[in-house]
Amino acid sequence: MAGRLEGKTAIVIGGSRGIGAAVVEVFVREGARAILADVNTALGEAVAARFPDCAEFVQADISSRADMQRLAATTAERHGRIDILAQVAGIYPNHLIEDIPEAEWDQVMAVNLKGPFLAIQACFPIMKRQRYGRIVLTGSITGPLVSWPEHAHYSASKAGLEGLARCAAIEGAAHRITVNVVEPGNVDTENVRATVGDEHMQQMVDAAPLKRLAEPEEVGEAIAFLASDQAGYITGRTLVLDGGQTLPEAKL
């Protein structure tokens, strides 16, 4: 359904590349004005420049309370409201449990779990005043459903998003605010390809019954659905997009 976000003002945190850039593209195509927030100014401005009439860039770090408060205030001042908050920003360094530095653990939690909390905290008062809001957090099958060596901090942070979303959904319900989580499996992004290499990419393809990885735009479409009025009776839930990766009992 084209135009399902027509006239909406949407914040997309982590929108400079990969899934986040795809979310911006889908949101704009569906009629929203996208406020793209990211720490990477060059990449963020490049994405926003692709949609000069419908997107703008704001430099902001999701792990900073001051930045999230400024992002929400700036968006409300410029556009009068915040209809949608889409959190996509996340990091995933790899270390075995005994090798994870405390500072790295803290950084992963700050970006992947505290950051979404800070973003919700900043947008909630505005959404409550306008008695409307759609919040979509980007989780992962890693943590809530499965895990992998060297991903203890990432797994813990993504599992925590489900608890955050459920509580926020309860607190927001009386104000017509919904809060949901999209949990992708493996997604074919430039960053993933650069990080894991061709051999591991093929292994990830083989692990999915559909025998392919998700395209970033497919995740963007799922987020757009949960951000739309068509999903107005869905809250506190998770939507898994994994090509059936978590279905088999065993790898035979």
C-alpha positions in Angstrom: 0.0 0.0 0.0 1.8 3.1 -1.2 1.6 6.2 0.9 1.0 4.4 4.2 3.3 6.9 6.1 2.0 9.9 4.3 2.5 13.1 6.3 4.3 11.4 9.1 7.5 12.7 10.7 10.0 9.9 11.3 13.3 9.8 13.2 15.6 7.1 11.9 18.6 6.5 14.2 21.5 4.8 12.4 20.3 5.7 8.9 23.6 6.3 7.2 24.1 2.9 5.6 22.9 -0.7 5.4 19.5 -1.4 7.0 19.2 2.2 8.2 19.7 3.7 4.8 17.1 1.3 3.4 14.6 2.4 6.2 15.1 6.0 5.2 14.4 5.1 1.5 11.3 3.1 2.3 9.9 5.7 4.7 10.4 8.5 2.1 8.8 6.3 -0.6 5.8 5.8 1.7 5.3 9.5 2.2 7.2 10.3 5.4 9.7 13.0 6.2 12.8 11.3 7.5 15.1 12.8 10.1 18.2 10.7 9.7 20.4 10.6 12.8 23.9 9.1 12.9 27.4 9.6 14.2 28.8 9.4 10.7 28.2 12.8 9.2 29.6 12.2 5.7 27.6 9.1 5.1 24.5 10.5 6.7 24.5 13.7 4.7 25.0 11.6 1.5 21.9 9.5 2.2 19.8 12.6 3.1 21.0 14.3 -0.1 19.4 11.6 -2.2 16.0 12.8 -0.9 16.4 16.6 -0.6 12.7 17.4 -0.2 11.9 14.6 2.2 15.0 13.8 4.4 17.4 15.7 6.5 20.5 14.8 8.6 21.1 15.4 12.2 24.5 14.4 13.8 23.7 12.5 16.9 25.1 9.6 19.0 22.4 7.2 20.3 24.5 6.4 23.4 24.4 10.1 24.5 21.4 11.3 26.5 22.1 14.9 25.5 22.2 14.0 21.8 18.9 12.1 22.0 17.2 14.9 23.9 18.5 17.4 21.3 17.4 15.2 18.4 13.9 14.9 19.7 13.6 18.6 20.5 15.0 19.7 17.2 12.6 17.4 15.3 9.6 18.7 17.3 10.7 22.3 16.8 11.1 22.0 13.0 8.2 19.8 12.2 5.8 20.1 15.2 5.6 16.4 16.1 7.4 13.0 16.1 5.2 10.3 14.7 7.7 7.5 14.3 10.9 6.5 16.0 12.9 3.8 14.2 16.1 2.7 16.0 18.5 0.9 13.7 22.0 1.9 15.1 24.0 -1.0 16.6 27.5 -2.4 16.9 28.7 -6.0 17.0 32.4 -6.5 17.9 33.5 -10.1 18.2 35.4 -11.6 21.2 35.1 -14.7 23.3 33.7 -14.1 26.7 37.1 -14.3 28.5 38.6 -11.8 26.0 35.9 -9.1 26.1 37.3 -6.0 27.6 35.0 -4.3 30.1 35.1 -1.1 28.1 33.9 -3.0 25.0 31.0 -4.6 26.9 30.0 -1.2 28.2 30.2 0.3 24.7 28.0 -2.4 23.2 25.4 -2.0 25.9 25.6 1.8 25.6 24.8 1.7 21.9 22.6 -1.3 21.5 20.5 -1.2 24.7 20.9 2.0 26.6 20.8 4.0 23.4 17.3 2.8 22.4 16.1 3.5 26.0 17.5 7.1 25.7 15.8 7.5 22.3 12.5 6.4 23.7 12.9 8.5 26.8 13.5 11.6 24.6 10.5 11.0 22.3 8.0 9.7 24.8 6.9 13.1 26.2 6.3 14.5 22.7 4.4 11.4 21.6 2.3 11.4 24.7 1.4 15.0 24.3 0.2 14.4 20.7 -1.4 11.1 21.8 0.2 9.2 18.9 3.5 7.3 18.3 5.0 4.4 16.5 8.3 3.1 17.9 10.2 0.3 16.2 13.4 -1.1 17.6 15.8 -3.2 15.5 16.8 -6.3 17.4 18.2 -9.6 16.0 17.6 -13.3 16.2 21.0 -13.4 18.0 20.1 -13.1 21.6 16.4 -13.7 21.9 16.4 -16.9 19.7 19.9 -18.1 19.1 23.5 -17.1 19.7 27.0 -17.5 18.4 30.5 -17.6 19.9 32.1 -14.2 20.4 28.7 -12.5 20.6 27.9 -12.5 24.3 27.6 -8.8 24.7 25.7 -8.4 21.4 23.4 -11.3 22.3 22.7 -9.8 25.8 22.0 -6.4 24.4 19.6 -7.6 21.7 17.8 -9.9 24.1 17.3 -6.9 26.4 15.5 -4.9 23.7 12.5 -7.2 24.0 12.1 -6.4 27.6 12.5 -2.7 27.0 9.9 -2.8 24.2 7.4 -4.7 26.3 7.6 -2.2 29.2 7.5 0.8 26.8 4.5 -0.7 25.1 2.6 -1.0 28.3 3.5 2.6 29.4 2.7 4.0 25.9 -0.6 2.2 25.3 -2.8 4.7 27.1 -1.3 7.4 24.9 -1.8 5.5 21.6 1.9 4.7 21.3 2.9 1.3 20.0 6.4 -0.2 20.5 7.6 -3.3 18.6 10.9 -5.0 17.7 12.0 -6.3 14.3 14.5 -9.2 14.6 16.4 -9.9 11.4 18.5 -12.9 10.7 21.5 -12.4 8.3 21.1 -9.4 6.1 23.1 -8.7 2.9 24.8 -5.4 3.7 28.1 -3.9 2.5 29.3 -3.9 6.1 28.5 -7.6 6.6 30.2 -8.5 3.4 33.3 -6.6 4.3 33.4 -8.0 7.8 32.8 -11.8 7.2 34.1 -12.5 3.7 32.7 -14.5 0.9 33.1 -18.0 2.5 31.2 -17.0 5.6 28.6 -15.2 3.5 27.9 -18.5 1.7 27.7 -20.4 5.0 25.0 -17.9 6.1 23.1 -18.4 2.9 23.2 -22.2 3.3 21.9 -21.8 6.9 18.6 -20.3 5.8 15.9 -22.6 4.3 15.1 -19.9 1.8 18.8 -20.1 0.7 19.4 -16.4 0.6 20.0 -13.5 2.9 17.6 -10.7 3.6 17.9 -7.6 1.6 18.1 -4.3 3.6 14.9 -3.1 1.9 13.0 -6.1 3.2 13.8 -5.1 6.8 12.9 -1.6 5.9 9.5 -2.7 4.7 8.9 -4.6 7.9 9.8 -1.6 10.0 7.5 0.6 7.8 4.6 -1.8 8.4 5.0 -1.6 12.1 5.3 2.1 11.9 2.1 2.4 9.9 -1.5 2.8 11.0 -2.2 -0.7 9.6 -0.2 -2.1 12.6 -2.0 0.1 15.1 -3.2 -2.9 17.1 0.2 -4.6 17.4 2.4 -3.6 20.3 5.0 -5.2 22.5 5.7 -7.8 19.9 8.6 -9.0 17.8 8.6 -9.7 14.1 11.3 -12.2 13.0 12.7 -12.0 9.4 15.2 -14.8 9.1 14.3 -16.8 6.0 13.5 -19.7 8.3 17.0 -19.8 9.7 15.8 -20.6 13.3 13.3 -23.3 12.2 15.4 -26.5 11.8 15.9 -28.6 14.9 19.4 -29.5 13.8 21.9 -28.8 11.0 21.8 -32.2 9.2 
